[in-house]
Amino acid sequence: MSDFVNSLEKKLSELMEDITCLIPYSKSKEVNLIHEVGNVEFVEYEAECTRIKAKVPRAVSMRLEEFKV
């Protein structure tokens, strides 16, 4: 069973991508999405946006393309 779990974790992690984004406060639903489906490593609230670093599914990474830095 342990081998199965390890194999599954590895496959799932391969489907995730590291991202760093600057997301305007007007797009806070995107920040919420990252928290819901990703693994957030860092969040900083700046004057006009949220800087966030996370590991998210590829589909979410593509959705956030315009905010990546």
N, C-alpha and C positions, 0 to 999 in steps of 0.2 A: 504493500500500500504506500509506503514511504517513497518508493521509486516513482510510482504513478503521480503522487502529489508534486514531487520535485520536477518531473517531466512537464506536468501541467503548468506549474509556476513559470518554468522556463519559456514555454510556448506563449503564455499570456504576456510575459514581459517583452517578448519579441514583437508583439502587436502594439506596444506603447512607444511613444516618442518623447524625447526631452524637448521642452519648449521654454522660451523666455519671452514674455510679452509685456507691452505697455498698453493697457486697455483703458480707454476713457471712462470716466464715471457714468457717462450716458449709456454705456454698453455693459452695465453691471451684470446683466443676465449671462454674459460670457464668463465672467469671473465665477458666478454661481455654478455654471456648467462644469468648469474646471474642478471646482471643489467636489461636485457630485460624482464625476466619473474618473477623476485623476488622482494622482498622488502629489499633493502640493509640497514643495520643498522650501519655498520662500515667498513671502508677500510683503510688499512695502507700499504704503499709501503716500503718493507724491501729490504735488499741488493740483494737477489736473487729471491724474490717471492712477491706476493700480499697476505696479510692476509685480509680475508673478512668474515664478519659475516652477515648473511641474512636469510630470510625466503623464501623458494623456494618450488615449487611443488615436490611431492615425486619422480617423475620420474627423475627430475634434481638432487635431493639429491642422488639418487642411482648412477647416472652417475658420481657424484663427490666423490664417496666413497674413492678413493685412495688419495684424497687431504685433507680429514677431519682430524682435530686435536681435 
